[in-house]
Amino acid sequence: MAELRRSLGFRDAASLVVGTIIGTGVFLKATPMAAAVGSPLAVLAALFAAGALSFFGALAYAELGAMFPSAGGEYVYLREAWGPPFGFLYGWTRFWIGTPGSIASYATGAAIFAGEGLVPIEGDLARKVTACALILVFTVINCLTVAFGGRVQSIMTAMKIVLIVGLAALVFGGAPGDFARLGQGTGVWTVSAFGAAMISGLWATDGWNNLPMAAGEVRDPTRVIPRALVVGMLIVMSLYALVFVAYFYALPVGDIVRSKSVATEAAITVLGSTGVAVMSAAFVLSALGAMNGSILTSARVPYAMASDGLFFRQLARVSPRTHVPVVAVIVQGVWACVLASTGSFDQLTDMVVFASWVFYALATAGVIVLRRRLPDAPRAFKVPGYPWLPVLFIVTATALLVDTVWLQPARSAIGLGFIAAGFPAYLLFRRAKR
């Protein structure tokens, strides 16, 4: 029987970390963050806090990834720490909404920005067709060998980094900006407002959990996964800090709050109308790079569930030619096209993005559980500052979840309801397995 093949090296793994995190948030999230706190320095503080929290989570996942270097990521960690039902509920949510919703969002965003500055894509139908075409193209790419998908990811991530650094260099070198703008703004904000800005920063830095999903195809995973997570997160946060400072250097905070696309506005200050086309290309490339990484890694979650006999059996099939779980990749792509064509993904992802952090907190708490339950298990990487960094992550994530429930009770409740709906499905699959 065909099996997954370990073909991803450190460069591919680090590219997956950087490429799946940097999608659309780097170009768009400065606006809602500035609207929440009204001050550039407060935005940068919220970004730093979100980045630090994400980094702590990545450190926890680095330890877990080194312990369990197999396909599935959080599904495996939750299964081992808390039991099979928790792993299943994570995979259930990820399969039906989390992953296809993200893929649909990236594809639709790419189609919209391509139509605004690169090619004529007019009308809702044309955008949906373009989005579905992009999803299918990258689905086919990731049905080829994982090494090929990894090379595509490395190239797109490198181009993305060059474009982001180039944008910042253009702004600092040619925009009529002023570093004094960093100290401008209202400077008045509440704890809840800072939490809202931090939540936007967390969505912008989300994606650090993707690489471990493909751990079963990483060479020397106990060494490569922790290194790739740490190096990738440091690269991401350096790029975010650079480009956010560039935004506030080029534009007053009031203009950023009113901006539809802060990155485009900043580019226009240097390039004029050409800046629209340049930023459209950058946005499309960034969104497609994140989509490719999501397609590559996320299909390994239903594959792992099916391999355990807890999901549709066909999703565990691996191509004997490419050594890729092609059925899982194809089904994932088709379902993402359905969401993109109906336009329902925004509402769906808004409802379960809250739930994602429930699983992040549970998986990180799994580090503490497994340290106590399996104290002598080999750990090629250990979270520095244990147990304080995992505890800080769990407490902060819990506080942000409470803040989200307070600000968006209906969406949070629906997200939790969808997770709970997976429990009857778990009982059915478990019975079928027996």
C-alpha positions as CSV (number, residue, x, y, z in Angstrom):
1,M,0.0,0.0,0.0
2,A,1.3,3.4,-1.0
3,E,2.5,5.7,1.9
4,L,3.4,9.4,2.3
5,R,7.0,10.2,1.4
6,R,9.3,12.5,3.4
7,S,10.3,14.9,0.7
8,L,10.1,18.4,2.4
9,G,13.3,19.9,3.6
10,F,14.0,22.8,5.9
11,R,13.6,25.4,3.2
12,D,10.2,24.0,2.1
13,A,9.0,23.7,5.7
14,A,10.0,27.3,6.6
15,S,8.4,28.5,3.4
16,L,5.2,26.8,4.4
17,V,5.3,28.6,7.8
18,V,5.9,32.0,6.2
19,G,3.7,31.5,3.2
20,T,0.6,30.3,5.0
21,I,0.8,33.1,7.6
22,I,1.4,36.0,5.3
23,G,-1.7,36.0,3.1
24,T,-4.0,39.1,3.1
25,G,-3.6,40.3,6.6
26,V,-0.3,42.1,6.0
27,F,-2.0,44.3,3.4
28,L,-5.4,44.8,5.2
29,K,-5.3,44.4,8.9
30,A,-3.6,47.7,9.8
31,T,-6.9,49.5,9.1
32,P,-9.2,47.6,11.6
33,M,-6.4,47.7,14.2
34,A,-6.0,51.5,13.8
35,A,-9.7,51.9,13.9
36,A,-9.8,50.0,17.2
37,V,-7.1,51.8,19.1
38,G,-6.6,55.0,17.1
39,S,-2.8,55.2,17.6
40,P,0.1,53.8,15.6
41,L,2.1,53.0,18.7
42,A,-0.9,51.1,20.1
43,V,-1.3,49.2,16.8
44,L,2.4,48.2,16.9
45,A,2.0,47.2,20.5
46,A,-1.0,45.0,19.6
47,L,0.8,43.6,16.7
48,F,3.8,42.7,18.9
49,A,1.5,41.2,21.5
50,A,-0.3,39.1,18.9
51,G,3.0,38.1,17.3
52,A,4.5,37.1,20.7
53,L,1.4,35.0,21.5
54,S,1.5,33.3,18.1
55,F,5.2,32.7,18.7
56,F,4.6,31.0,22.0
57,G,1.9,28.8,20.4
58,A,4.4,27.9,17.7
59,L,7.0,26.9,20.3
60,A,4.4,24.6,21.9
61,Y,3.6,23.1,18.5
62,A,7.3,22.7,17.9
63,E,7.6,20.4,20.9
64,L,4.5,18.5,20.0
65,G,5.6,18.2,16.3
66,A,8.9,16.8,17.4
67,M,7.1,14.3,19.6
68,F,4.6,13.2,17.0
69,P,6.1,13.7,13.5
70,S,3.2,12.3,11.6
71,A,0.5,13.7,9.4
72,G,-2.4,15.5,11.0
73,G,-1.0,18.3,13.2
74,E,-3.5,19.3,15.9
75,Y,-5.6,16.3,15.2
76,V,-2.8,14.1,16.5
77,Y,-1.8,16.4,19.4
78,L,-5.4,16.6,20.7
79,R,-5.9,12.9,20.2
80,E,-2.8,12.0,22.2
81,A,-3.4,14.6,24.9
82,W,-7.1,14.6,25.4
83,G,-8.4,11.5,23.6
84,P,-9.8,10.7,20.1
85,P,-13.1,12.7,20.5
86,F,-11.2,16.0,20.8
87,G,-9.0,15.2,17.8
88,F,-12.1,14.3,15.8
89,L,-13.9,17.5,16.7
90,Y,-11.0,19.5,15.5
91,G,-10.7,17.6,12.3
92,W,-14.5,17.8,11.7
93,T,-14.4,21.6,12.0
94,R,-11.3,21.9,9.9
95,F,-12.6,19.7,7.1
96,W,-16.0,21.2,6.6
97,I,-15.4,24.9,7.3
98,G,-11.9,26.0,8.5
99,T,-9.8,24.8,5.6
100,P,-12.2,25.1,2.6
101,G,-13.4,28.5,3.9
102,S,-9.8,29.8,4.1
103,I,-9.0,28.4,0.6
104,A,-12.2,30.0,-0.8
105,S,-11.4,33.3,0.9
106,Y,-7.9,33.4,-0.5
107,A,-9.0,32.5,-4.0
108,T,-11.9,35.1,-4.0
109,G,-9.6,37.8,-2.6
110,A,-7.0,37.0,-5.4
111,A,-9.8,37.2,-8.0
112,I,-11.0,40.6,-6.7
113,F,-7.6,42.2,-6.6
114,A,-6.6,40.8,-10.0
115,G,-9.8,42.4,-11.4
116,E,-9.0,45.8,-9.8
117,G,-5.6,46.3,-11.2
118,L,-4.4,43.5,-13.5
119,V,-7.0,41.8,-15.7
120,P,-10.6,42.5,-16.6
121,I,-12.7,40.5,-14.2
122,E,-16.1,42.1,-13.9
123,G,-19.1,41.0,-12.1
124,D,-19.8,38.6,-9.3
125,L,-20.1,35.5,-11.6
126,A,-16.7,36.2,-13.2
127,R,-15.0,36.5,-9.8
128,K,-16.5,33.3,-8.6
129,V,-15.5,31.4,-11.8
130,T,-12.0,32.8,-11.5
131,A,-11.8,31.9,-7.8
132,C,-12.9,28.3,-8.6
133,A,-10.4,28.1,-11.4
134,L,-7.5,29.2,-9.1
135,I,-8.6,26.6,-6.5
136,L,-8.7,23.8,-9.1
137,V,-5.3,24.8,-10.6
138,F,-3.5,24.7,-7.2
139,T,-5.4,21.5,-6.2
140,V,-4.0,19.8,-9.3
141,I,-0.5,21.1,-8.4
142,N,-0.8,19.6,-5.0
143,C,-1.9,16.2,-6.4
144,L,1.6,16.0,-7.8
145,T,4.5,15.0,-5.6
146,V,4.7,16.9,-2.3
147,A,8.2,17.9,-3.3
148,F,6.8,19.8,-6.3
149,G,4.2,21.5,-4.1
150,G,7.0,22.4,-1.7
151,R,9.1,23.9,-4.4
152,V,6.1,26.0,-5.7
153,Q,5.6,27.2,-2.1
154,S,9.3,28.1,-1.7
155,I,9.3,30.1,-4.9
156,M,6.0,32.0,-4.1
157,T,7.2,32.7,-0.6
158,A,10.5,34.1,-1.8
159,M,8.7,36.4,-4.3
160,K,6.3,37.5,-1.5
161,I,9.1,38.5,0.8
162,V,10.8,40.4,-2.0
163,L,7.6,42.3,-2.8
164,I,6.9,43.2,0.9
165,V,10.5,44.3,1.5
166,G,10.4,46.2,-1.8
167,L,7.2,48.0,-0.8
168,A,8.7,49.1,2.5
169,A,11.9,50.3,0.8
170,L,9.9,52.3,-1.8
171,V,7.8,53.9,0.9
172,F,10.8,54.8,3.1
173,G,12.9,55.9,0.1
174,G,10.3,57.9,-1.9
175,A,7.1,58.7,0.1
176,P,6.8,62.2,1.6
177,G,6.4,60.6,5.0
178,D,7.3,61.4,8.6
179,F,8.3,59.2,11.4
180,A,6.6,61.7,13.8
181,R,3.3,60.1,12.6
182,L,4.1,57.1,14.7
183,G,3.4,59.2,17.8
184,Q,0.2,60.7,16.5
185,G,-3.4,59.5,17.0
186,T,-5.8,59.7,19.9
187,G,-3.7,57.6,22.2
188,V,-6.9,56.7,24.1
189,W,-8.1,53.1,24.1
190,T,-9.7,50.6,26.4
191,V,-8.6,47.1,27.3
192,S,-11.4,45.7,25.1
193,A,-10.4,47.9,22.2
194,F,-6.8,46.7,22.5
195,G,-8.1,43.2,22.6
196,A,-10.0,43.8,19.4
197,A,-6.9,45.1,17.8
198,M,-4.9,42.2,19.0
199,I,-7.5,39.8,17.7
200,S,-7.1,41.4,14.2
201,G,-3.3,40.9,14.7
202,L,-3.8,37.3,15.6
203,W,-5.8,36.6,12.4
204,A,-3.1,38.3,10.5
205,T,-0.4,36.0,12.1
206,D,-2.6,32.9,11.9
207,G,-1.3,29.9,10.0
208,W,1.7,28.8,12.2
209,N,-0.2,25.6,13.0
210,N,-0.2,24.5,9.3
211,L,3.2,23.0,8.9
212,P,2.8,20.2,11.6
213,M,-0.2,18.9,9.5
214,A,2.3,17.8,6.9
215,A,4.8,16.4,9.5
216,G,4.6,13.0,7.9
217,E,6.3,14.3,4.7
218,V,9.1,16.4,6.4
219,R,12.6,15.0,6.3
220,D,14.2,14.7,9.7
221,P,11.0,16.1,11.3
222,T,12.2,16.1,14.9
223,R,14.9,18.6,14.0
224,V,13.3,20.4,10.9
225,I,9.8,21.2,12.3
226,P,11.0,23.1,15.4
227,R,13.6,25.0,13.4
228,A,11.2,25.9,10.6
229,L,8.5,27.1,13.1
230,V,10.9,29.3,15.0
231,V,12.7,30.7,12.0
232,G,9.5,31.2,10.1
233,M,7.8,33.1,12.9
234,L,10.8,35.4,13.3
235,I,10.7,36.2,9.6
236,V,7.0,36.8,9.6
237,M,7.1,39.2,12.6
238,S,10.1,41.1,11.2
239,L,8.2,41.6,7.9
240,Y,5.0,42.7,9.6
241,A,6.9,45.2,11.8
242,L,8.7,46.6,8.8
243,V,5.6,47.1,6.6
244,F,3.4,48.4,9.4
245,V,5.9,51.0,10.3
246,A,6.1,51.9,6.6
247,Y,2.3,52.4,6.5
248,F,2.3,54.8,9.4
249,Y,5.4,56.6,8.0
250,A,3.5,57.2,4.7
251,L,0.0,57.9,5.9
252,P,-1.6,59.7,8.8
253,V,-3.5,57.4,11.1
254,G,-6.9,59.0,10.1
255,D,-6.2,58.1,6.4
256,I,-5.4,54.5,7.4
257,V,-8.6,54.1,9.4
258,R,-10.6,55.3,6.3
259,S,-8.6,53.3,3.8
260,K,-10.0,50.3,1.9
261,S,-6.5,48.9,1.3
262,V,-3.7,50.6,3.3
263,A,-1.0,48.9,1.3
264,T,-2.3,50.3,-2.0
265,E,-2.7,53.8,-0.5
266,A,0.9,53.6,0.7
267,A,2.2,52.5,-2.7
268,I,0.2,55.3,-4.4
269,T,2.2,57.9,-2.4
270,V,5.3,56.7,-4.2
271,L,4.2,55.3,-7.5
272,G,1.0,57.2,-8.2
273,S,-1.6,55.3,-10.2
274,T,0.9,52.6,-11.0
275,G,0.8,51.6,-7.3
276,V,-2.6,50.1,-7.8
277,A,-1.4,47.6,-10.3
278,V,1.8,46.8,-8.3
279,M,-0.2,46.2,-5.1
280,S,-2.8,44.2,-6.9
281,A,0.0,41.9,-8.2
282,A,1.5,41.7,-4.7
283,F,-1.9,40.9,-3.1
284,V,-2.7,38.2,-5.7
285,L,0.7,36.5,-5.2
286,S,0.4,36.7,-1.5
287,A,-3.1,35.2,-1.4
288,L,-2.2,32.4,-3.8
289,G,0.9,31.5,-1.9
290,A,-1.1,31.2,1.3
291,M,-3.7,29.2,-0.5
292,N,-1.1,26.8,-1.9
293,G,0.3,26.2,1.5
294,S,-3.2,25.7,3.0
295,I,-4.1,23.2,0.3
296,L,-0.8,21.2,0.7
297,T,-0.9,21.0,4.5
298,S,-4.6,20.8,5.4
299,A,-5.5,17.8,3.3
300,R,-3.3,15.8,5.7
301,V,-5.9,16.2,8.5
302,P,-8.8,14.3,6.9
303,Y,-6.1,11.8,5.7
304,A,-5.0,11.2,9.3
305,M,-8.5,10.8,10.5
306,A,-9.4,8.4,7.8
307,S,-6.2,6.4,8.5
308,D,-7.4,6.0,12.0
309,G,-10.8,4.7,10.8
310,L,-12.6,7.8,12.1
311,F,-13.5,9.4,8.8
312,F,-14.5,8.5,5.2
313,R,-12.2,5.6,4.3
314,Q,-11.4,6.9,0.8
315,L,-9.7,10.0,2.2
316,A,-6.9,7.8,3.4
317,R,-5.9,6.6,-0.1
318,V,-2.4,7.6,-1.2
319,S,-1.4,7.7,-4.9
320,P,1.2,5.0,-5.6
321,R,2.8,7.4,-8.2
322,T,2.9,10.7,-6.3
323,H,2.7,9.5,-2.7
324,V,0.1,12.2,-2.0
325,P,-3.4,11.7,-0.4
326,V,-5.0,12.8,-3.7
327,V,-8.6,11.9,-2.7
328,A,-8.3,14.2,0.3
329,V,-6.7,17.0,-1.7
330,I,-9.4,16.7,-4.5
331,V,-12.4,16.6,-2.1
332,Q,-11.0,19.5,-0.2
333,G,-10.6,21.5,-3.4
334,V,-14.1,20.7,-4.7
335,W,-15.7,21.7,-1.4
336,A,-13.7,24.9,-1.3
337,C,-15.1,25.6,-4.8
338,V,-18.6,25.1,-3.6
339,L,-18.1,27.6,-0.8
340,A,-16.4,30.1,-3.2
341,S,-19.3,29.8,-5.7
342,T,-22.0,30.3,-3.1
343,G,-20.2,33.2,-1.5
344,S,-20.9,31.8,2.0
345,F,-17.4,31.3,3.2
346,D,-17.1,34.7,4.9
347,Q,-20.0,34.1,7.2
348,L,-18.8,30.5,7.9
349,T,-15.2,31.4,8.6
350,D,-16.2,34.3,10.9
351,M,-18.2,31.8,12.9
352,V,-15.5,29.2,13.4
353,V,-12.4,31.4,13.6
354,F,-13.3,31.7,17.3
355,A,-13.4,28.0,17.5
356,S,-9.9,27.7,16.1
357,W,-8.4,29.4,19.1
358,V,-10.3,27.0,21.4
359,F,-8.3,24.2,19.8
360,Y,-5.0,26.2,19.8
361,A,-5.5,26.6,23.6
362,L,-6.3,22.9,24.1
363,A,-3.4,21.7,22.0
364,T,-1.0,24.0,23.9
365,A,-2.4,22.7,27.2
366,G,-1.6,19.3,25.8
367,V,2.1,20.1,26.2
368,I,1.6,20.3,30.0
369,V,-0.6,17.2,30.0
370,L,1.9,15.1,28.1
371,R,4.8,16.3,30.2
372,R,3.1,14.8,33.2
373,R,1.7,11.7,31.5
374,L,4.8,10.9,29.5
375,P,7.7,12.4,31.4
376,D,10.3,10.1,29.8
377,A,9.1,10.3,26.2
378,P,11.8,11.6,23.8
379,R,11.5,15.3,23.1
380,A,13.9,16.6,20.5
381,F,12.7,20.1,21.3
382,K,11.3,21.5,24.5
383,V,9.4,24.7,25.0
384,P,11.8,27.2,26.6
385,G,10.5,28.8,29.8
386,Y,8.2,25.8,30.5
387,P,5.6,25.9,32.0
388,W,5.3,29.7,32.0
389,L,5.2,30.3,28.2
390,P,2.5,27.6,27.6
391,V,0.5,28.9,30.6
392,L,0.8,32.5,29.3
393,F,-0.5,31.4,25.9
394,I,-3.4,29.5,27.4
395,V,-4.4,32.3,29.7
396,T,-4.1,35.0,27.1
397,A,-6.0,32.9,24.5
398,T,-8.7,32.3,27.0
399,A,-9.0,36.0,27.7
400,L,-9.3,36.7,24.0
401,L,-11.9,34.0,23.6
402,V,-13.9,35.6,26.4
403,D,-13.5,39.0,24.7
404,T,-14.7,37.5,21.4
405,V,-17.8,36.0,23.1
406,W,-18.5,39.4,24.6
407,L,-18.2,41.2,21.3
408,Q,-19.6,38.6,18.9
409,P,-21.9,36.2,21.0
410,A,-24.0,35.0,18.2
411,R,-21.1,34.0,15.9
412,S,-19.2,32.4,18.8
413,A,-22.2,30.4,19.8
414,I,-22.7,29.1,16.2
415,G,-19.0,28.2,15.9
416,L,-19.2,26.2,19.2
417,G,-22.5,24.7,18.0
418,F,-20.9,23.4,14.8
419,I,-18.1,21.8,16.8
420,A,-20.7,20.1,19.1
421,A,-22.5,18.8,16.0
422,G,-19.4,16.8,15.2
423,F,-19.8,14.6,18.3
424,P,-22.7,12.5,16.9
425,A,-20.7,12.1,13.8
426,Y,-17.7,10.8,15.9
427,L,-20.0,8.2,17.5
428,L,-21.1,7.0,14.1
429,F,-17.6,6.7,12.7
430,R,-16.4,5.0,15.9
431,R,-19.2,2.5,15.7
432,A,-18.4,1.9,12.0
433,K,-14.8,1.3,12.9
434,R,-15.7,-1.3,15.5
